[in-house]
């Protein structure tokens, strides 16, 4: 029996992730530390007092207001969803159906997957060998003629810092791309920005076609709560909210985010610890006889090995789970390791023979 499903869905691969049990889990760029116990207790206390039989806010207005205060942003320009990955698909629906998506490669897999699933024409511009953006090639792709059947314009996706390499783009390059893409939505994905000390809000304030994506999953330690948000112009945010499912953000998510935003000090402290550990591990890896570790501005490190499959298996046999990246063009032999706690990082270094 032929399934009554679009060809784009039938031909798409599954999301490229297979869960593996391991004593030390350093494969998903999660926070090394759980949400602080006193804040968990406060969330549970407020959750017990909440009305579970009532729908939550239509468009997560309470969280949007709290985020706006934290980010010094217009509340009308904040769009909250159950993870910033949801926003990736919504932005394609907003501006790229029957149009184009331009991004770099290698990159976060969901940009390309969602473009193909939603029928957008996809252009992926290779990074340079040093993992920097080829700005001229990106500008050429943006200004180029659409492929057969696609209309002009669409969405440009640029992570800052970049995953999975950890590299960052110069603000001048982002400004140049923003100018070139004035007829597009330019989306700067800042999932890891706290670990880089970068912030593109000034760019987005000055250019209404620039949208920023941020998440509670990384620095805030709330990956399990599934919350992300966009910072956009009021006009773009109003249109984007039309595509977001109503009443989608639960009372638990609402309270967890509010408590986190009321206590940002814990996040800033753990970001500082993560950066210190990232540099300690990177320097230790430079002593490895056959691995090459790359500089990173995120909470992970990319490492080129002679054989990614063997390196992954040997680390796993020692109880340490990392992520293979060698399926991406330009990342042959590469693995990626999340910066964990000091104890987890020490175990990783021991498993690596250091």
C-alpha positions in Angstrom: 0.0 0.0 0.0 1.3 3.4 -0.9 1.3 5.8 2.0 -0.7 9.1 1.4 2.4 11.1 2.4 4.3 13.8 0.5 7.4 12.6 -1.3 9.6 15.1 0.5 8.8 13.4 3.8 9.1 9.8 2.5 12.5 10.6 1.0 13.8 12.4 4.0 16.2 10.7 6.4 15.4 10.5 10.1 17.0 13.0 12.4 20.6 11.9 12.7 20.7 10.8 16.3 20.8 7.4 18.0 20.7 7.3 21.8 23.5 5.3 23.4 23.8 4.5 27.1 27.1 5.5 28.7 28.5 6.3 32.1 29.7 9.7 31.0 27.5 11.4 28.4 29.3 14.1 26.4 27.5 13.8 23.0 24.7 16.4 23.0 26.2 19.7 24.1 24.0 19.8 27.3 25.0 21.7 30.4 27.4 19.9 32.6 25.3 20.9 35.6 21.7 20.3 36.3 19.3 23.1 37.1 20.2 24.1 40.7 18.3 22.2 43.4 17.0 25.3 45.3 15.6 26.6 42.0 14.0 23.2 41.2 12.4 23.3 44.6 11.0 26.8 43.9 9.6 25.6 40.5 7.9 22.7 42.2 6.5 24.9 44.9 5.0 27.3 42.3 3.9 24.4 40.1 1.9 22.9 43.1 0.1 26.2 43.4 -0.7 26.6 39.7 -4.0 25.8 38.1 -3.4 22.7 36.0 -7.0 22.6 34.6 -6.6 25.9 32.9 -4.9 26.5 29.6 -1.6 28.5 29.7 -1.0 31.7 27.9 -2.1 31.8 24.3 1.4 32.9 23.1 3.5 32.4 26.2 3.0 36.1 27.1 4.3 35.7 30.7 7.6 34.1 29.5 7.9 36.6 26.7 7.7 39.5 29.1 10.3 38.0 31.4 12.6 37.3 28.4 12.1 40.9 27.2 13.2 42.3 30.5 16.3 40.0 30.6 17.2 40.8 27.0 16.2 44.5 27.0 13.9 43.7 24.1 10.4 44.7 23.1 7.9 42.1 24.5 6.0 42.2 21.2 9.2 41.1 19.4 9.7 37.9 21.5 8.3 34.6 20.2 8.6 31.6 22.5 8.2 27.9 21.4 9.0 24.5 22.7 12.6 24.6 21.7 14.4 26.9 19.2 14.4 23.9 16.7 10.6 24.5 16.4 11.4 28.0 15.3 13.7 26.8 12.5 10.8 25.1 10.8 8.3 28.0 11.6 10.7 30.5 10.0 10.8 28.4 6.8 7.0 28.3 6.8 7.0 32.1 7.3 9.4 33.1 4.5 10.7 30.2 2.5 7.9 27.9 1.3 8.3 27.7 -2.5 11.4 30.0 -2.0 14.9 29.3 -0.8 17.0 28.5 2.2 20.7 29.4 2.2 23.1 28.2 4.9 26.6 26.9 5.3 27.9 23.3 5.3 28.8 21.5 7.5 26.1 22.8 9.9 23.3 21.9 12.3 21.4 19.2 10.4 18.0 20.6 11.1 18.4 23.6 8.7 18.7 21.4 5.7 16.3 18.7 6.9 13.5 21.2 7.5 14.2 23.0 4.2 13.8 19.7 2.3 10.8 18.5 4.3 9.0 21.8 3.6 9.8 21.9 -0.1 12.2 24.9 0.0 15.1 25.1 -2.4 18.3 24.5 -0.4 21.7 26.1 -1.0 24.6 25.0 1.3 27.8 27.0 1.0 30.9 25.1 2.2 32.9 26.6 5.0 36.6 27.4 4.3 39.2 24.8 5.4 39.7 26.8 8.6 35.9 26.7 9.2 35.4 30.4 8.6 32.5 31.6 6.5 33.1 32.3 2.8 31.2 35.6 2.8 31.6 36.3 -0.9 30.2 32.8 -1.8 27.3 33.4 0.6 26.5 36.8 -0.9 26.7 35.2 -4.4 24.3 32.5 -3.2 21.9 35.0 -1.8 21.9 37.2 -4.9 21.9 34.3 -7.3 19.0 33.2 -9.4 16.5 30.8 -7.7 16.6 27.2 -8.8 13.9 26.0 -11.2 10.4 26.2 -9.6 11.6 28.4 -6.7 10.7 32.0 -6.1 13.2 34.7 -5.0 14.0 35.4 -1.4 13.7 33.1 1.6 15.6 32.5 4.8 19.4 32.6 5.5 20.5 30.5 8.5 23.8 31.3 10.2 24.8 29.9 13.6 26.9 32.2 15.9 28.9 30.4 17.2 28.9 27.7 14.6 28.0 24.1 15.3 29.7 21.6 15.1 33.0 23.5 14.7 32.7 26.1 17.5 34.0 28.9 15.2 32.6 32.4 15.2 32.0 35.0 12.5 33.2 38.6 12.6 30.4 41.0 13.2 31.5 42.9 10.0 30.8 39.7 8.0 27.3 39.4 9.6 26.7 43.0 8.8 27.8 42.5 5.1 25.5 39.4 4.8 22.6 41.3 6.4 22.9 44.1 3.9 23.1 41.6 1.0 20.0 39.7 2.3 17.6 42.7 2.8 14.9 40.8 0.8 15.3 37.7 3.0 14.9 36.8 6.6 18.4 36.5 8.0 18.3 34.2 11.0 21.3 34.2 13.4 21.2 31.1 15.6 22.8 32.1 19.0 22.2 28.9 20.8 25.8 29.0 22.2 26.4 32.7 22.3 26.9 32.9 26.1 30.0 30.7 25.8 31.5 33.1 23.1 30.5 36.4 24.7 28.9 37.4 21.3 25.6 39.2 21.0 23.9 40.2 17.7 21.1 42.2 19.2 22.5 45.5 18.0 22.4 44.2 14.4 18.9 42.9 14.8 17.7 46.1 16.3 18.9 48.1 13.3 17.6 45.7 10.6 14.0 44.4 10.9 14.7 41.4 8.6 17.3 40.0 11.1 16.0 37.4 13.6 17.9 35.9 16.5 17.3 32.5 17.9 18.2 31.7 21.5 17.6 28.7 23.8 17.3 27.6 27.5 18.8 24.3 26.6 22.5 25.1 26.8 23.8 27.7 29.2 20.6 27.8 31.3 20.7 24.0 31.9 17.1 23.4 30.9 17.3 21.1 27.9 14.7 18.9 29.4 12.2 21.8 29.7 12.3 22.3 25.9 12.2 26.1 25.5 13.6 28.4 22.9 12.8 31.9 21.6 13.2 34.4 18.8 14.1 38.0 19.1 12.7 39.8 16.1 11.1 43.1 15.1 7.6 43.5 16.4 6.2 43.2 12.8 8.1 40.0 12.0 7.2 38.5 15.5 3.5 39.2 15.0 3.5 37.2 11.7 5.6 34.4 13.2 3.2 34.0 16.1 0.5 33.2 13.6 2.3 29.9 12.8 3.1 28.9 16.4 0.6 26.5 17.9 -1.6 28.2 20.4 -1.3 27.4 24.1 1.8 25.2 23.3 4.0 26.2 26.2 3.0 24.3 29.3 2.6 25.6 32.9 5.8 23.7 33.9 7.8 25.3 31.1 6.5 28.7 32.0 7.4 28.5 35.7 10.8 26.9 35.0 11.7 29.7 32.6 10.4 32.4 35.0 12.5 31.0 37.9 15.6 30.8 35.7 15.2 34.4 34.5 14.7 35.6 38.0 18.1 34.0 39.0 20.5 34.5 36.1 23.5 34.5 38.3 23.7 30.6 38.3 23.8 30.6 34.5 26.6 33.2 34.4 28.7 31.2 36.9 28.4 27.9 35.1 29.2 29.6 31.7 32.5 30.9 33.3 33.3 27.4 34.6 32.5 25.8 31.3 34.8 28.2 29.4 37.6 27.5 31.9 37.1 23.7 31.5 36.9 24.1 27.7 40.3 25.8 27.5 41.8 23.3 30.0 40.7 20.3 28.0 41.7 22.0 24.7 45.2 22.6 25.9 45.5 19.0 27.2 44.3 17.6 23.9 47.1 19.6 22.1 49.5 17.0 23.6 47.7 14.1 21.9 50.1 12.4 19.4 47.5 11.9 16.6 44.5 14.1 17.3 44.0 17.7 16.3 41.7 19.9 18.4 40.2 23.1 17.0 39.6 26.3 18.9 36.0 26.7 20.1 33.7 29.5 21.2 31.0 27.1 22.3 30.5 24.5 25.0 32.1 21.7 22.9 35.3 20.9 21.1 35.8 19.5 17.6 38.6 17.0 17.2 40.1 15.5 14.1 41.3 11.9 14.6 42.8 9.4 12.2 39.7 7.3 12.4 36.5 8.7 14.0 34.8 5.3 14.2 37.7 3.8 16.1 38.1 6.9 18.4 34.4 6.8 19.2 34.4 3.1 20.0 37.5 3.2 22.1 36.2 6.1 24.2 32.8 4.4 24.6 34.6 1.2 25.8 36.0 3.4 28.5 32.5 4.6 29.4 32.7 8.0 27.6 30.2 8.9 24.9 31.1 11.5 22.3 29.5 12.4 18.9 30.9 11.3 15.6 30.9 14.1 13.0 32.8 12.4 10.2 29.7 12.0 8.0 29.8 15.7 7.2 31.9 16.9 4.2 35.0 18.6 5.5 34.9 16.8 8.9 36.5 13.5 7.9 37.8 11.8 11.0 36.1 14.3 13.3 34.5 13.7 16.7 32.8 16.3 18.9 33.0 16.3 22.7 30.8 18.3 25.0 32.6 20.2 27.8 31.5 18.3 30.9 32.2 18.7 34.6 35.9 18.6 35.7 35.5 14.9 36.7 33.9 14.0 33.4 36.5 15.9 31.4 39.3 14.2 33.3 37.7 10.8 32.5 37.5 11.8 28.8 41.2 12.8 28.8 42.2 9.5 30.5 40.2 7.6 27.9 42.0 9.5 25.2 45.3 8.4 26.6 46.3 11.8 28.2 
